[in-house]
Amino acid sequence: MADVNSRVQKHRDALRQAGLRPVQIWVPDTRRPDFADECRRQSRLAAQADLADADMQEFMDSALAEVDGWTD
């Protein structure tokens, strides 16, 4: 186990030398039973907000028109 710890520390030290630093982030737990329901709830809220904002819809339509032909 000491060998693994040493390798991990060496790797972290190299990353720090490269100007990086470790960051911890928390993300939703996709294994929770209510995860899909919460995704649907938030998606509905976002869709309702989008429908209520005509300017945003025009902007999105304009942006979508500009990406035609990007992939060939």
N, C-alpha and C positions, 0 to 999 in steps of 0.2 A: 504494500500500500504506500509506503514511503516513496517508492520509485514513481508511482503515478502522481502523487502529490508534487513531487519535484518537477516532473514534466509539465504538469498544469501550471505551476508557478513560473517556470521558464517561459512557457507560451504567453502567459499573462504579462510577464515583464517585457517580452518582445513587443507585444501590442502596445503597452504603455510607452515604450521607447519610440514607437511609430507615431505617437501623439494621440492614441486612443485611450478611452477610459471605459470601464464597465458601467452599464446602466441596467437597472432592473425595471421591467415593466410588468404590469398586471393586465391580463387579457381575459375576456369572458371564457368560462369553462363550458366548452361545447358538449360535454358529457352530461350536463345537468338535464333533468327531465323537462324542465320548462324553457330550455334554450330556444327551441324552434318556435314556441308560442311567443316568446319575447321578441324574436327576430321579426315575426309576422306583425306584431303590434307596432314595433318601431317603423317597419316598412310602410304600414298603413298611414301612420302619422306623417312620414316624409312625403308620401304620395299625396295626401290631402293638402299638405303645405304647398307642394309644387302646383297642384291644380288651382290653388287660391292665388298664385302669383303669376299673372299673365306675362309680365316682363321676363320672368325667369324662363317660362316656356318658350318665348320668342328667342331668347338668348341660346337656349339649348338646341332649338331647331336650327338656328343659324350656325352654331358650332358643329352640329351633326352634318350639315350640308358641306362644310369645309373639309371633312375627312374623306369624302368620296374619292376613291382612287388611291388612297394611301397604301393599300395592300394589293399587290398584283401578282 
